[in-house]
Amino acid sequence: MHGQRHDCPGHLRERPDGNDVILCATVDADATVDGLGGDDTIAVAGSVNGTVSAGAGMDHLSVFASGSVSGVVVGDGGDGDGGDGDDHITVAGVVTSSGDILGGAGNDFLLVGVNNGLVNGGDSSDYCRVASGNGPVGFEYPL
């Protein structure tokens, strides 16, 4: 993968057209991590209490098993009509009741462990699997 590697500060808005690798320990409630344009990889080792947005492009977003999502993880930049990339979103931990996983526009692939919140594939043809908890919405192909 080319582009730049960034360690995650509180707010990150860089390289609108770059293919970035963004690594975060956690994402605080008032923080936004935004990959903007490009085919980005964003990985969070701990909890997401703020917002992680991939932006336009074919992106990979991961929240590892030690983390939970009580904020928002979105594949297309958060507005539902901007980025239409085919995103891969994996949450190995727990999506809490206040957490949202949103694929947005594009043919997305979503894998979620425990879902107590909302998992929504969005527009286009999406593949989704939720291991337990609330079922996903807005998807065409269960895994």
Salt bridges, closest charged atoms under 4 A:
ASP7 OD1 - ARG5 NH2 3.13
GLU14 OE1 - HIS6 ND1 3.30
ASP20 OD1 - HIS6 NE2 3.45
ASP20 OD1 - ARG15 NE 3.01
ASP34 OD2 - ARG13 NH1 2.78
